[in-house]
Amino acid sequence: MAVKILIADDHKVLINGLKLILAVRNDYEVVTTANNGMEVIDLLLHQSPDVILLDINMPVLNGYQTIKLIKTNHPNIKVIVLSMLNDKRSVLNMLEAGANGFLFKDTDDKHLFRAIDCVMNEEYYVSESLNDILDEFLNNIKHKKPKTKHTLSAREMEIVNLIVEGNTNAQIADLLFLSTRTVDTHRKNIFHKLDLNNTASLVKYAMENKMFLGYE
C-alpha cells in the first residue's frame, strides 16, 4: 500500500516540485496539499495521510503550532519539517514539538525518500549536518522526567498570538467575532493550562516557546 503524503507550504512552486519528485516512487501518493497550518488541521478532519511534509514559516498557523496540534489529535501521523533554518534552537523546537524528521529545503531526492522511509519505520531522520542535534534531542528524551503536557487548542493559540501583539480582550473579541466574556474565559483557561498568572508571564512564555505567528 502506498504511503499517503500531505505537503504543506505557502509556496506553490515548492509544492509542485515536491509532487514531481515524489511521483518517481510508485509507493508514495500525494493525497492533498495545504498552504498554511490551519488548512492542514482542517484537512485532517477528513484526510488521513501517513506523512506530512511541513514548512515552518507559514501564515495563519506556523509549523510549530501545527505540529503540536497534529500530534495532539493525530499522534500516529509522521511529520517531516522542510526548512532552510539550521540553528540548533529551531531544530530542537521542532523535534520537541513532535516532528519525526527535519530536512533542509535544498535536500536531494535520495535523502527525502530516505527520510520518509525512516519515519514510516518509527525512526527519526534529519539532514546529515544536524545529526549532533538529533543525538542531543534523543539523549534528552532518555533522561527527561515525564511531565504533564498542557496543549492549547487552535483558538487558544490564536488568542495567545493576539495577546502577544498587545490586544485587549475587547479588541480580541472584535477581531474574532466573540463576546468579551468568551475571550476572558479562553484567557483564564490559557493561564490555567500553562500555569501562568498574568499577561507579562504569558507573553514571555509565548516568546520563549515560539507560540506566536511570527516564528523565525
PyMOL commands that set and color helices and strands:
alter all, ss='L'
color gray80, all
select helices_A, chain A and resi 12-22+37-43+63-73+88-97+109-120+128-143+154-164+169-176+180-194+199-208
alter helices_A, ss='H'
color red, helices_A
select strands_A, chain A and resi 3-8+28-34+51-55+78-83+101-104+125-126
alter strands_A, ss='S'
color yellow, strands_A
deselect
rebuild
show_as cartoon
